[in-house]
């Protein structure tokens, strides 16, 4: 296990407990056929189904195709799915030396991870990515490349898009605090000018209230507690044991998938 903060520790304990309950009863493996190269990647069926609404529908949806033991994901990337599979089994992100926004040595940027998790209906992973995004933005300024990617890959009302817009409002890229900009800062400014020239929602959302602002009050920063809570997706999941029972009783978990007597029954209080 990687080193984790006090903030992460309770979440890791909860994730580990869920793994223990789920894998104690269901051990079937399915195959994800990923990308145009059709890379075959095995993964626990129950972990995919429990944490992801997309995979729950694919593997436990009550339809004939739900009985399949593989699914094609032509638009996903093998590197991204590797990160997802590792997260399912550990509750931790393994995306390079340090999670970050934008291009780096990481296998996947945090904004790309959030978008993938949102697409596959994995709110816990989306929220994990958002916490890391908040941590990153405490030490680095938002770049135009990141803002453009977010606006091109999210819908209006998206939690991530709202975060980016709110961050621009309090930490505008054209603020005048930098009197003698470095070459990197000048390039950053040029990148933002290029993005603004393209127009689109990012301009409509932010140009009238942001870009030139800078608010030094820590309480105003969207990445600080408790503000970042409003950028987290709602997670409404049943407990693993209840999830197993519901799917067993509805016939979606059957055959060799589960040893029914091992699933504890819950008596009404």
PLY file of the C-alpha trace (Angstrom):
ply
format ascii 1.0
element vertex 269
property float x
property float y
property float z
element edge 268
property int vertex1
property int vertex2
end_header
0.00 0.00 0.00
1.22 3.48 -0.81
1.60 6.03 1.96
-1.74 7.67 2.64
-2.86 10.76 4.50
-5.19 10.89 7.49
-7.81 12.12 5.03
-7.42 9.01 2.87
-7.18 6.40 5.62
-10.92 6.04 6.45
-11.76 5.79 2.74
-9.15 3.06 2.24
-10.51 1.12 5.21
-14.03 1.34 3.78
-12.82 0.24 0.35
-10.89 -2.68 1.82
-13.89 -3.85 3.81
-16.02 -3.77 0.64
-13.42 -5.85 -1.20
-13.40 -8.45 1.56
-17.19 -8.81 1.53
-17.51 -8.94 -2.25
-14.58 -11.21 -3.09
-15.44 -13.62 -0.28
-18.62 -14.55 -2.18
-17.96 -13.87 -5.85
-14.76 -14.82 -7.61
-15.76 -14.87 -11.27
-13.47 -12.99 -13.64
-14.57 -11.25 -16.81
-12.50 -9.85 -19.66
-12.45 -6.23 -20.76
-11.52 -5.95 -24.45
-10.04 -2.49 -24.54
-9.25 -0.03 -27.33
-8.94 -0.52 -31.06
-6.07 -2.94 -30.41
-8.53 -5.14 -28.44
-6.24 -5.58 -25.44
-7.74 -8.27 -23.20
-7.73 -7.31 -19.52
-9.19 -9.64 -16.85
-10.95 -8.16 -13.83
-13.29 -9.23 -11.06
-16.87 -9.17 -12.29
-18.34 -8.29 -8.91
-15.97 -5.37 -8.32
-16.86 -3.89 -11.69
-20.56 -4.41 -11.05
-20.57 -3.04 -7.52
-18.58 0.14 -8.08
-19.69 1.02 -11.62
-23.23 1.66 -12.79
-22.10 1.06 -16.36
-20.63 -2.36 -15.63
-23.52 -3.30 -13.35
-25.83 -2.83 -16.30
-23.47 -4.75 -18.58
-22.93 -7.76 -16.31
-25.91 -7.77 -13.91
-28.55 -5.99 -15.96
-30.99 -8.86 -16.32
-30.58 -8.99 -20.10
-29.21 -11.96 -22.11
-26.01 -10.07 -22.89
-25.43 -9.65 -19.15
-24.50 -13.32 -19.03
-21.45 -12.70 -21.19
-18.03 -12.95 -19.63
-16.43 -10.20 -21.67
-17.25 -6.73 -22.95
-15.70 -4.60 -25.67
-14.63 -1.06 -24.78
-13.28 0.27 -28.09
-13.13 3.92 -26.97
-11.22 3.32 -23.74
-7.44 3.23 -23.39
-5.58 0.25 -21.90
-3.53 2.57 -19.65
-6.71 4.10 -18.27
-8.33 0.74 -17.66
-5.19 -0.48 -15.89
-5.54 2.43 -13.47
-9.22 1.62 -12.97
-8.55 -2.07 -12.29
-5.80 -1.26 -9.78
-8.14 1.20 -8.05
-10.89 -1.41 -7.84
-8.55 -3.87 -6.09
-6.73 -1.37 -3.84
-8.72 1.86 -3.52
-5.57 3.76 -4.53
-4.52 5.64 -7.65
-1.43 4.48 -9.50
-1.07 7.01 -12.32
2.61 7.90 -12.23
5.07 9.37 -9.76
2.54 11.99 -8.66
-1.09 12.60 -9.68
-1.30 15.81 -11.70
-3.29 17.86 -14.16
-2.23 18.13 -17.79
0.52 16.27 -19.62
3.31 14.84 -17.51
5.07 11.56 -16.84
1.79 10.25 -15.43
-0.04 7.57 -17.40
-3.25 9.55 -17.16
-3.99 13.11 -16.08
-6.41 13.67 -13.22
-8.95 15.41 -15.45
-8.87 12.44 -17.86
-9.35 10.06 -14.94
-12.36 12.06 -13.70
-13.95 12.07 -17.16
-13.44 8.32 -17.57
-14.92 7.60 -14.12
-17.90 9.85 -14.88
-18.46 8.10 -18.23
-18.40 4.66 -16.59
-20.61 5.81 -13.70
-18.08 5.29 -10.92
-18.79 8.20 -8.53
-16.33 7.02 -5.87
-13.49 7.11 -8.38
-14.65 10.49 -9.71
-14.56 11.84 -6.17
-11.12 10.34 -5.54
-9.87 12.11 -8.67
-11.52 15.37 -7.54
-9.76 15.25 -4.17
-6.45 14.83 -5.98
-7.34 17.69 -8.34
-7.99 19.91 -5.33
-4.63 18.93 -3.83
-2.84 19.67 -7.10
-4.48 23.08 -7.50
-3.22 24.14 -4.09
0.33 24.15 -5.48
-0.11 24.75 -9.23
-2.07 27.23 -11.33
-4.71 26.02 -13.73
-3.44 25.74 -17.30
-5.41 26.53 -20.45
-4.89 22.99 -21.72
-6.65 21.54 -18.68
-9.55 24.01 -18.88
-10.01 23.26 -22.59
-10.01 19.50 -22.02
-12.54 19.78 -19.22
-14.93 21.96 -21.23
-14.59 19.74 -24.31
-15.31 16.55 -22.39
-17.96 17.46 -19.83
-21.53 18.69 -19.99
-22.99 21.83 -18.49
-23.66 21.20 -14.83
-20.71 18.84 -14.51
-19.02 19.00 -11.13
-15.58 19.18 -12.73
-16.60 21.96 -15.11
-18.06 23.92 -12.21
-14.82 23.50 -10.28
-12.76 24.86 -13.18
-15.08 27.83 -13.64
-15.04 28.65 -9.93
-11.26 28.34 -9.84
-10.91 30.82 -12.71
-13.10 33.28 -10.81
-10.79 33.37 -7.80
-7.47 32.68 -9.53
-7.82 34.28 -12.94
-4.98 33.48 -15.36
-4.63 37.18 -16.30
-4.27 38.53 -12.78
-1.62 41.24 -12.35
0.24 39.82 -9.35
3.14 38.66 -11.51
5.14 41.79 -12.36
8.12 40.09 -14.02
6.80 36.90 -15.57
9.10 34.00 -16.34
9.14 32.45 -19.84
6.87 29.69 -18.51
4.39 32.23 -17.19
4.43 34.13 -20.48
3.76 30.88 -22.35
0.90 30.10 -19.97
-0.64 33.49 -20.71
-0.30 32.94 -24.46
-2.01 29.57 -24.12
-4.94 31.21 -22.37
-5.17 33.91 -25.07
-5.32 31.16 -27.69
-8.05 29.36 -25.77
-10.13 32.53 -25.44
-9.85 33.12 -29.18
-11.67 29.83 -29.73
-14.70 31.05 -27.78
-17.10 28.45 -26.44
-18.57 27.74 -23.03
-15.40 28.47 -21.08
-15.54 32.07 -22.31
-19.27 32.39 -21.68
-18.96 30.97 -18.18
-15.95 32.94 -17.00
-15.01 35.97 -19.09
-17.34 38.41 -17.35
-16.40 37.45 -13.80
-12.98 35.89 -13.92
-9.68 35.73 -15.79
-8.27 38.96 -14.31
-9.30 38.37 -10.70
-7.20 37.08 -7.84
-8.68 36.43 -4.42
-6.14 35.68 -1.69
-8.74 34.63 0.89
-8.21 30.94 1.52
-11.89 30.48 2.33
-12.76 31.48 -1.26
-10.63 28.81 -2.92
-12.73 25.98 -4.38
-10.00 23.43 -3.62
-9.98 24.12 0.13
-12.24 22.52 2.72
-15.16 22.71 3.04
-15.65 24.17 -0.46
-14.42 21.09 -2.29
-17.26 19.03 -0.87
-19.68 20.67 -3.33
-17.68 19.33 -6.29
-18.06 15.71 -5.19
-20.62 13.48 -6.83
-23.39 11.92 -4.81
-22.62 8.33 -3.89
-25.71 6.27 -3.09
-24.48 2.71 -2.80
-25.88 -0.15 -0.79
-23.54 -2.12 1.43
-21.71 -4.97 -0.33
-23.66 -7.63 1.57
-26.98 -6.01 0.75
-25.92 -5.62 -2.89
-25.10 -9.34 -3.02
-28.43 -10.30 -1.48
-30.46 -8.05 -3.76
-28.79 -9.41 -6.87
-29.06 -13.01 -5.66
-32.74 -12.69 -4.83
-33.45 -11.06 -8.20
-31.63 -13.83 -10.01
-28.82 -11.65 -11.32
-26.21 -13.46 -9.22
-26.58 -17.18 -9.78
-24.98 -20.50 -10.58
-21.32 -20.74 -9.70
-21.11 -17.00 -9.12
-22.14 -17.22 -5.50
-22.52 -19.64 -2.61
-25.95 -18.51 -1.46
-25.75 -19.90 2.10
-22.68 -17.76 2.73
-24.56 -14.51 2.23
-25.83 -13.40 5.64
-29.55 -12.74 5.91
-30.65 -9.44 7.39
-33.51 -9.59 9.84
-35.80 -6.63 10.37
-35.16 -4.80 13.60
0 1
1 2
2 3
3 4
4 5
5 6
6 7
7 8
8 9
9 10
10 11
11 12
12 13
13 14
14 15
15 16
16 17
17 18
18 19
19 20
20 21
21 22
22 23
23 24
24 25
25 26
26 27
27 28
28 29
29 30
30 31
31 32
32 33
33 34
34 35
35 36
36 37
37 38
38 39
39 40
40 41
41 42
42 43
43 44
44 45
45 46
46 47
47 48
48 49
49 50
50 51
51 52
52 53
53 54
54 55
55 56
56 57
57 58
58 59
59 60
60 61
61 62
62 63
63 64
64 65
65 66
66 67
67 68
68 69
69 70
70 71
71 72
72 73
73 74
74 75
75 76
76 77
77 78
78 79
79 80
80 81
81 82
82 83
83 84
84 85
85 86
86 87
87 88
88 89
89 90
90 91
91 92
92 93
93 94
94 95
95 96
96 97
97 98
98 99
99 100
100 101
101 102
102 103
103 104
104 105
105 106
106 107
107 108
108 109
109 110
110 111
111 112
112 113
113 114
114 115
115 116
116 117
117 118
118 119
119 120
120 121
121 122
122 123
123 124
124 125
125 126
126 127
127 128
128 129
129 130
130 131
131 132
132 133
133 134
134 135
135 136
136 137
137 138
138 139
139 140
140 141
141 142
142 143
143 144
144 145
145 146
146 147
147 148
148 149
149 150
150 151
151 152
152 153
153 154
154 155
155 156
156 157
157 158
158 159
159 160
160 161
161 162
162 163
163 164
164 165
165 166
166 167
167 168
168 169
169 170
170 171
171 172
172 173
173 174
174 175
175 176
176 177
177 178
178 179
179 180
180 181
181 182
182 183
183 184
184 185
185 186
186 187
187 188
188 189
189 190
190 191
191 192
192 193
193 194
194 195
195 196
196 197
197 198
198 199
199 200
200 201
201 202
202 203
203 204
204 205
205 206
206 207
207 208
208 209
209 210
210 211
211 212
212 213
213 214
214 215
215 216
216 217
217 218
218 219
219 220
220 221
221 222
222 223
223 224
224 225
225 226
226 227
227 228
228 229
229 230
230 231
231 232
232 233
233 234
234 235
235 236
236 237
237 238
238 239
239 240
240 241
241 242
242 243
243 244
244 245
245 246
246 247
247 248
248 249
249 250
250 251
251 252
252 253
253 254
254 255
255 256
256 257
257 258
258 259
259 260
260 261
261 262
262 263
263 264
264 265
265 266
266 267
267 268
